[in-house]
Every structure is written in C-alpha cells, then in structure tokens.
Amino acid sequence: MQNLTELPFNATSQKSLSVIIKVCAVIPFFCTFLYCIVVMLHVFASHRQFLNTPRYILFAHMLINDTLQLLSSVLLFLLVMGQVKFPVFYCFPLLFISTVTYQNTPLILAAMSLERYVAIFYPLQRPAAWRSGRIWIINLCLWFTSCIFLIIEYSIGKQRPAVDVLSTPRLCIYLLINSSPIQALFRTAVSVMFFAVVAVVIFFTYVRILLETRKLRQDRVSVNKAKHTVLLHGFQLLLCMLAFTLPITETLILLYTNWPVEDVTYFCFFCFILIPRFLSPLIYGFRDHSLRGYIGKTFLCCLDTVKPHFRSKQQDSLSAS
C-alpha cells in the first residue's frame, strides 16, 4: 500500500522536475539573447551614422521585432509550463503580438533585400520611401500587412457563445482563438504566400546584383558585399521557415518515437522557435564589419565596468576576514 500511495507523488515530482529543467534551459538562453540585442540597440542609439543609414534602420527594426516575438513566446511558454490560466481577453494581446511579429519577420527580410537592390542600382536617385528619413513608411506598411491578415484570420473563426472572455480562465495557447479548420487553412495559406513572395524577392535581388557584379569593373567591393548580404537574408529566411515546419515535425516525432507530447512540444519550441530567432539577428549583426567593431567595444566597456566592482568586493571580503 505504501508503494501505491507513493506513485502519484513520484509522478508529480518527476513532472515538476521536468518543468524546472525546461524553464532553466530557456531562461538563460533568452537572457543571453536579450543582452546581445540590448547591446546592439545601444550601439544604434549611440552612433548617428547608423540612424542615418536605411539598411541599419531596417536591421534595428528586425531586432525589435524579433525581441517582441521571443519575449511573447517565452512568456507564453512560462505560462503554459506553470499551468497559469486567465481570461481570453487578457490572453489575446500576447497571442496577437507573438503571431504578428512571427509573420512580420520574412517581410522585413524582403525589405532589407530590396534596400540593397535600391542602394546598388539607384545610388544617387534613391526613391523617397527608401531614404533614411522616410524608411519608417516601409516599416509601417510591413506592420499593417501583418496585422490585417491576422485580423482577417481571427474574424473568420466561429465564436463560442458559451465562453465568457472576461471571466472564464483558460490556458493561453494559440488554439484558444484559432480552433476552426478554416482559420488553420487561412493561416497556412498566408504563411506559404509570405514565404513564397519573400523567397522570390530575395532570389530576384540576388540574381540582379550577381549580374551587376559581372558588368561593373569599379566598386566591385560594395556590390560583392550587397550580394553576400542578400545571400545572408536567404539563410535567415530558411531559419524562419523552420518555425513553419513545426507542426509537421511534431507529428512525425510523435509517430516514430515514444516521447511524451509535452516533451515533443518543448523540443520543437526550443529548436524551431528559440534557436532560429536567436541566431538570425546575431549572425547578421556580428557579420557586419562596422557594427561588429562597435559591439566589441561595448562588450569591453561592460567588462571594464564589472571587473573593478568585482575586485573591490573581493578586497572588502578579504579585509573583513
């Protein structure tokens, strides 16, 4: 009888340990990402030349977008891990931000590729919308496009009259507001359309810049840099598409393994949401020569600030002993 009574306790303790391990793996990862993003945004805010360059303005926009996406995704993950329930009305903004920023990322990559195309082919007669003072119009159009498709997706779903959105507590998961088949089909179609259009844009800009490289005899260095930048945007798009394959991957893992559903969901969340969003801006930021130099100086300044403080604490402890 003692063994039988201990079984529920052991199962509960193992589940609690599993949740603690998952949370302890995600939080340091996210904090490292957030620290790197804050450093890069500090570099942008501290140096005027970056704020006057459309390419860096778009990159800063991508940093903010990915930070919001990861922040909302990690917060949703922690709420689900802790089985925290609250009304749908308060859950909706978090799900909305997470989805909009997810759809916004490939559009930003397309805009960054087009900016390189404009910079190479129209260096002296750049269109007004692609200048540093007007680039906010491009960013606003990207957000409007992402939001309008998401609003349409929510509006075509069937309402649940039995659920009180202001008082009924629920787990904050995406199926809560996207449960009908027509919504799932619409979201899949929109995602496919976004990634297909962005892939065509990146391929077009890369081919045009590649052909231009063969024509030009002068200024080949800048054209080659633009070509490599567009190629990097293609790699970033592939990282984003990993999140798109998440439902298929989850199904295949559940079919061919004996893993619990929650472990499969966590594995896919970590590998297909966190890691790509972590790598994509960091690869682009540390690859850029100008930005990398300022980032290195900022890191060194932080270390120089921390070391004297640590040494003074160590000396105080030694003197006290």
C-alpha positions, 0 to 999 in steps of 0.5 A: 500500500505504501508503494501505491500511495507513493506513485502519484507523488513520484509522478508529480515530482518527476513532472515538476522536475521536468518543468524546472529543467525546461524553464532553466534551459530557456531562461538563460538562453533568452537572457543571453539573447536579450543582452546581445540585442540590448547591446546592439540597440545601444550601439544604434542609439549611440552612433548617428551614422547608423540612424542615418543609414536605411539598411541599419534602420531596417536591421534595428527594426528586425531586432525589435521585432524579433525581441517582441516575438521571443519575449511573447513566446517565452512568456507564453511558454512560462505560462503554459509550463506553470499551468497559469490560466486567465481570461481570453481577453487578457490572453489575446494581446500576447497571442496577437503580438507573438503571431504578428511579429512571427509573420512580420519577420520574412517581410522585413527580410524582403525589405532589407533585400530590396534596400540593397537592390535600391542602394546598388542600382539607384545610388544617387536617385534613391526613391523617397520611401527608401531614404533614411528619413522616410524608411519608417513608411516601409516599416509601417506598411510591413506592420499593417500587412501583418496585422490585417491578415491576422485580423482577417484570420481571427474574424473568420473563426466561429465564436463560442457563445458559451465562453465568457472572455472576461471571466472564464480562465483558460490556458493561453495557447494559440488554439484558444482563438484559432480552433476552426479548420478554416482559420488553420487553412487561412493561416497556412495559406498566408504563411506559404504566400509570405514565404513564397513572395519573400523567397522570390524577392530575395532570389530576384535581388540576388540574381540582379546584383550577381549580374551587376557584379559581372558588368561593373569593373569599379566598386566591385567591393560594395556590390560583392558585399550587397550580394553576400548580404542578400545571400545572408537574408536567404539563410535567415529566411530558411531559419524562419521557415523552420518555425513553419515546419513545426507542426509537421515535425511534431507529428512525425516525432510523435509517430516514430518515437515514444516521447511524451507530447509535452516533451515533443512540444518543448523540443520543437519550441526550443529548436524551431522557435528559440534557436532560429530567432536567436541566431538570425539577428546575431549572425547578421549583426556580428557579420557586419564589419562596422557594427561588429567593431562597435559591439566589441567595444561595448562588450569591453566597456561592460567588462571594464565596468564589472571587473573593478566592482568585482575586485573591490568586493573581493578586497572588502571580503578579504579585509573583513576576514 
